[in-house]
Amino acid sequence: MASPVNKTTGAQGFWASIARILLVQVLVLIALSGAIVFYVDWSSKVAFAEFLATSQQTTGSNPVIHPMTLQGPCERGAMARLHGSA
């Protein structure tokens, strides 16, 4: 017959293994969170640098502004009514 001491040791071993598994999971979660934060920070810095480089290229030259053209039938009718030809 099994002694009560063996049952206690088995239960303690079970809870100890559960605690180790939880500790490993928490450590992996922290490592993944750190990696994600590092990646987001790095990619936002790269995107911001690209944005600044693009904006510096366009500030030196005069951008061409094209007039807006109306293309739909409703817009043509509205323009004609505004000018009094309809």
SULUR-V750887 format. One record per backbone hydrogen bond with DSSP energy under -1.0 kcal/mol. CO is the residue of the C=O (numbers start at 1). NH is the residue of the N-H. E is the energy in kcal/mol with one decimal. If there is no record, write none. Layout:
co->CO nh->NH e->E
co->CO nh->NH e->E
This chain:
co->3 nh->7 e->-1.1
co->4 nh->8 e->-1.9
co->5 nh->9 e->-2.2
co->6 nh->10 e->-2.2
co->7 nh->11 e->-2.1
co->8 nh->12 e->-2.5
co->9 nh->13 e->-2.4
co->10 nh->14 e->-2.0
co->11 nh->15 e->-2.3
co->12 nh->16 e->-2.2
co->13 nh->17 e->-2.1
co->14 nh->18 e->-2.0
co->15 nh->19 e->-2.4
co->16 nh->20 e->-2.1
co->17 nh->21 e->-2.3
co->18 nh->22 e->-2.5
co->19 nh->23 e->-2.3
co->20 nh->24 e->-2.4
co->21 nh->25 e->-2.5
co->22 nh->26 e->-2.5
co->23 nh->27 e->-2.4
co->24 nh->28 e->-2.4
co->25 nh->29 e->-2.4
co->26 nh->30 e->-2.4
co->27 nh->31 e->-2.4
co->28 nh->32 e->-2.7
co->29 nh->33 e->-2.4
co->30 nh->34 e->-2.5
co->31 nh->35 e->-2.2
co->32 nh->36 e->-2.4
co->33 nh->37 e->-2.5
co->34 nh->38 e->-2.4
co->35 nh->39 e->-2.4
co->36 nh->40 e->-2.6
co->37 nh->41 e->-2.3
co->38 nh->42 e->-2.6
co->39 nh->43 e->-2.9
co->40 nh->44 e->-2.1
co->41 nh->45 e->-1.9
co->42 nh->46 e->-2.1
co->43 nh->47 e->-2.4
co->44 nh->48 e->-2.4
co->45 nh->49 e->-2.3
co->46 nh->50 e->-2.3
co->47 nh->51 e->-2.3
co->48 nh->52 e->-2.6
co->49 nh->53 e->-2.3
co->50 nh->54 e->-2.2
co->51 nh->55 e->-2.6
co->52 nh->56 e->-2.2
co->53 nh->57 e->-1.3
co->54 nh->58 e->-1.5
co->55 nh->59 e->-1.3
co->72 nh->76 e->-1.9
co->73 nh->77 e->-2.1
co->74 nh->78 e->-2.3
co->75 nh->79 e->-2.3
co->76 nh->80 e->-2.1
co->77 nh->81 e->-2.1
co->78 nh->82 e->-1.8
co->79 nh->83 e->-1.7
co->80 nh->85 e->-2.0
